[in-house]
Structure formats: C-alpha cells, structure tokens
Amino acid sequence: MSCGVTISVVKSLDPNHLILESRFAGDNAKASIESFSGFDVLSNNYYGENPPIGYFNYVHYKTGRPIILSEFGFRARDTGHPNVRGAGITVGSQLERALYVRSWVTCLIQQPWFLGYSWWEYMDEPMDGRRPDGEDSNYGLVNLNDEPYTDVVEAFKEVNRLFPIPD
C-alpha cells in the first residue's frame, strides 16, 4: 500500500488527528522534502549546541508544515557517567543542562511552526552502557536511583508553562 493510500484511509477514518512524517535525525529531512505533501507534521531529532532554527525554517518554508522536535538532550559530567556514547554536547553540570533546556525551548517556542518537543530520556543510561549499543550517558531527568535532577526538572516546569493552552 502506498503512503498516499494509507494517509487517505487514516484521514477518512480519523480526520481530527495529525499524521506525522517519519522521524528524521539531524538535517537529513532535506533529502526527502518532496515526500512531505501528505503529512501534517514533521518530526525531527536534533542534538547540538544551538537549536536548529535555520534548518527548521528551511524545512517549514519548503513544506508549509509545523515541526515537532522529537528528540533532543544534553549530558553533564557531574554524574560520573562516561558520556562516551551518545549524541549531543556534554556540559559541566546539571545547572548548565537546565540553562540549555531553557535556551532551546524558549527559542523554539517563539517560532510559528513549532508544535512541541520530546526530551531524550527520562532516566540516565547505565554507567556500563545500555544494551545493545553501549550508550552510557547522563540524559535523564532522574538518575539511576530515580532521584530527580532538580535544576533540569525545574527548567522543564518553567518552559512547559510557556506553551499556550488551547481554549
């Protein structure tokens, strides 16, 4: 079944829900930008020091579609994690992670095409690496004992309050 047929069937049965484009990583959506026509929303993972405003502006301009940041995260050295395997930058502390959260989300929320985000991930990865790929990073909102990183959690509480609540 082609993508167009699938989209038509879903829209006919459930017209009030959005259809997300396949989740992209980094800036690789440019290669398939012509295939976006049937989708309602682009979802894209992105790791880096700065939010990808220029890239997302380009994708939105070319497609007319809103964007969800479907995965992002920052690691810190103050937990003892090796942080050898995994994407994105590594900063010195949880406070710095919190500053990056605030910076990224407040920047993105100002964009008319931005719908929301999903953080990677709830709990830190094991110190000796997760299976099967060995990622060993401090990405969590909580540590391996389920204790919150307060600075990071508070930053998310703050930025989540910035999102408009529909009537």
N, C-alpha and C positions, 0 to 999 in steps of 0.2 A: 504494500500500500504506500502510495507516495505521501510526502509530507502534506501537500495541499489537500489531499483527500482526508487525511487524519484531522487536520485543522478544521475543515468544513464539518465533519461529523461532530467533533467536540463542540464547536460553536453552535451547531443546530441543537444539540442536547443540553448545553450548559452555556448560554450566551452571556452570562454575567460574570464570568471568570476570565482572568488573563492567561494567555498562553505564553510561556517563557521560551525564548530561544535557548538552544544548547548553551551550557555554561562555558564561557571562554576563560582563558588564563592569560594574564599579561595583555599585550596589544595584538593578539592574533585574530581578533574578530575582523580586522581589515580584509583578510584574505577571502572571507565568505560573506561580505557585507551585502551582496546582491541577493542572498537567500533569505533575508530578513522579512520579506514582504508579508508573509502570512502570520508572523508572530507579533504579539502585543508588546513584549518587554525583552530587552537584552539583559542577560545576567552574566557578570564578568568578575572573575577573581583578579585581584591586583595586590601585589606586595611591593613596597618600595618606601623610600623616604618621604615622598610627597604624593598627595592624591593625584590621580591621572586626569586632571581637568581637561587638558588639551586633547588627549586621546578620546575621552568620553564626549567632549564637544564635537569632535570629528565624527564619531560613530552616530551620535544623535542627529547631527546635521545631515549625514548621508542616509539615515534610516527613518528619521522622524519619530523614533521610538524612545520611550523612557528607559532608564537603566537602574538595575539593582546591583550594588557591589556585593557579590555573592560569597566573597571570602576575602578577608584581609587580617593582618595581625602583626604584632611587634613582640620581640623577645627581649628579655633583660638578663644581664649577667649576675644579678644579686641573689639568684636562687640556687646556684650551684649546678644548674643544668649545663651540659656540654654545649648546647646550641650549635652543634656541628652540622646536623642535618635539618633542613627546613628552609623555607623561603623567607625573604624579607630581611629587614635590618635588625641588628641587636644593639640595644641601648644599655646604659649602665644600671638603671633601677626601675622599680615599679612606678615611681613618680614620673620618670621620663616616658614610660609606656602610657601612662594616663595623659600626659601632655600631648603625645601623638594621637591618641584617641580623640581628644578634644579638637585638635587641629584638623584632623582628617574629616571628622563628621561635620563640624561646623562649616568647613569649606564646602563640602559636598551638598549639604542641605540647602545652601544658597542657590544651587543650580536648578533651573526649572525642570530638567529632565530626570532629576534624582528621586527615586522612589523609596529607597531604604538600603539596608545592609545586613549582612550576616557575618558575625565575628568567628574566626577560627582560633581556638576552640574552647569549650567550657573548662576542661581540666587539662593541666600540664601533661605532657607526654612523659613516659617512663624515662628515668635517668639513663638506663642502658639501651634506650631506643624502642620504639613500638615495632611490632611485627606487621608486615614483612619488610618494611623499607628502612627501619632504623632511625626514623625521626626522633630526636632527643631534646626537644626544645620547650622553653618556657613560653607557651602561647596562652595558657589558661587564665580564666577569670578566678580560678581556685587552684591551689596546689594539690599535690598528690594525696594529701590528708583531707581534702575537701574544705580547706580553710581559704577564705577569700583574700585576694589581693585588694585590700580596701581602696587604695588610690585608684586602681583601674576600675573597680566596680562603681565607685562614686563618679568617676568620669563618665561612664556609660549612663548612669542615672541622670546626670546633668544634660548630656546631649540628647538622650531619648525624650526629655521634656521639650526639646526644641521642635520636634515633629508636630505638624498641625494635626489636630484631632478633628476628623470629619463630623459634620452635623448629623 
